[in-house]
Amino acid sequence: MNGLIASFSSPGPELLQLGPFALRWYGLLIAIAVLIGLNLSSRLASQRGIEPGLISDLLPILVLAAVIGARLYYVAFEWRHYKNDWGGIFAIWNGGIAIHGALLAGSLAVVLFCRWRRQSFWNLLDVLVPSVALGQAIGRWGNFFNNEAFGVPINSNLAWKLFIPYANRPIEYSYNEFFHPTFLYESLWNLALFALLMLLFSRGRKGLLKLPAGALSCIYLMTYSLGRVWIEGLRTDSLCLGALPPSCEGGIRIAQLVSLSLICLGGIGLWWLYGRHQPLPDPGRPLPPTTT
């Protein structure tokens, strides 16, 4: 290819093999993302007047909820593959998680945690979303090492390409060698989103920008989802309603549908904050005690 800028080829999912035990790139990347997220969110919490120790208490709950939610979400939409293999539901090491499931379950975990610890949901979520965006940027490289979540065959005019081994290609594209590196597109998009959120957080802390509780979370929902809508359209492994990947012809890509819903939700939140000048309803605050 003339003008080639970058060509990618995965070295494989395993970083290190010690007897029956294997250290996988995906697991290592997730661990790195969690550690960075803990440090970053704790620092942002301190700057917003939130006890940093709350982040340490929340983290294991949040990670567990996100992993379970991501797996259940995937299994629910791929039930045809698991209805006769219930044991496979638990084989998460074989792949099959969905970020939207992680976001939904993680948000619920934060709500319950806030009600337990009597914290504002939106204040806490605002200090978490920059770490979530950065974690997504790091974690997407796990798809690269696993040879998964790639896009349709590459256009010969493009200056970059991703090689996918024959065993990992969809049957429809078995004779194509190079594909869109959608993992890279989303990683870069999330990295840019992380930079935007950090910039806005800094300007809000310095009083240079009006940033009420929940605004940063709404911006995250809208911006991440905007990128996901167009990137998802390139992927060959989308979860679909009414059709099968890779084309989803005649069906609906679930991630695009959810992303459009989140864009609307984030837009309503920003309108509520800046149009109505009202704080967002806080699901994290405990209900007042009832009287008899």
PyMOL commands that set and color helices and strands:
alter all, ss='L'
color gray80, all
select helices_A, chain A and resi 25-47+53-77+79-82+86-90+92-94+99-117+121-139+141-146+166-168+171-173+182-205+215-232+254-275
alter helices_A, ss='H'
color red, helices_A
select strands_A, chain A and resi 6-9+14-18+21-24+160-163+178-179+240-241+252-253
alter strands_A, ss='S'
color yellow, strands_A
deselect
rebuild
show_as cartoon
